[in-house]
Amino acid sequence: MAEDEVVFVGNKPVMNYVLAVVTQFNSGAKDVRIMARGRAISRAVDVAEVSRSRFLPDVRVMGIYISTETLDTDRGATNVSAIEITLGK
């Protein structure tokens, strides 16, 4: 899978990321990964569901992968949850 077929979800509105997912599929991608960490996980789930229900009815969830990443912060190491949702045709 090419690196440009990954949408990293952050603090922007959900529709910005939905547009990125739809654009990836319209440009020929077979699979698109939606990735997020921490508080953005719920927004990533929203992106996947809005993309599927409103814009891409032929796309389905191929897999969901969850993990914990350790980040070094100014207060030491911190564990942060992460999710990767793969959508495919």
C-alpha positions in Angstrom: 0.0 0.0 0.0 1.4 3.4 -1.0 2.0 5.9 1.8 -0.3 8.4 0.1 -3.2 6.0 0.7 -3.1 6.8 4.4 -5.2 9.6 6.1 -3.9 10.7 9.4 -6.7 12.1 11.6 -6.1 15.0 13.9 -8.0 18.0 15.1 -9.6 19.3 11.9 -13.3 18.9 11.2 -14.5 15.4 10.2 -15.5 16.4 6.7 -11.9 17.5 5.9 -10.8 13.9 6.4 -13.9 12.4 4.7 -12.9 14.5 1.6 -9.4 13.1 1.8 -10.7 9.5 1.9 -13.2 10.1 -1.0 -10.4 11.7 -3.0 -8.1 8.7 -2.5 -10.8 6.3 -3.7 -11.7 8.5 -6.7 -8.0 8.6 -7.7 -7.9 4.8 -8.0 -6.9 3.6 -4.5 -8.2 0.1 -3.7 -7.6 0.5 0.1 -7.3 3.5 2.3 -6.0 3.5 5.9 -7.4 5.9 8.4 -5.0 6.4 11.3 -5.4 8.3 14.6 -4.0 8.5 18.1 -5.4 9.5 21.5 -8.5 11.8 21.4 -8.7 11.7 17.6 -9.7 8.0 17.6 -13.4 8.8 17.9 -13.0 11.3 15.0 -11.4 8.6 12.9 -14.3 6.3 13.5 -16.6 9.1 12.4 -14.6 9.6 9.3 -14.9 5.9 8.4 -18.6 5.8 9.0 -19.5 9.1 7.2 -17.3 8.0 4.2 -19.1 4.7 4.0 -22.7 5.8 4.6 -22.9 9.0 2.7 -20.3 9.0 -0.1 -18.9 5.5 -0.7 -21.6 2.8 -0.3 -19.5 0.2 -2.1 -16.7 0.5 0.4 -16.5 -1.7 3.5 -14.3 -1.9 6.6 -11.6 -4.4 5.8 -9.9 -4.4 9.2 -9.4 -2.5 12.4 -6.1 -2.6 14.2 -5.6 -1.1 17.7 -2.3 -0.6 19.5 -0.6 1.4 22.2 2.4 3.7 21.4 4.9 5.0 23.8 5.6 8.7 23.3 8.5 10.7 25.0 7.1 13.9 26.5 8.6 16.6 28.7 7.1 14.6 31.7 8.6 11.3 30.6 7.2 8.4 28.6 3.5 8.3 28.1 1.3 5.6 26.6 -1.1 6.7 23.8 -3.8 4.5 22.2 -3.8 4.3 18.4 -6.2 2.9 15.8 -5.9 2.0 12.1 -9.1 1.5 10.1 -8.7 0.0 6.6 -11.4 0.7 4.1 -11.5 -1.2 0.8 -13.6 -1.9 -2.2 
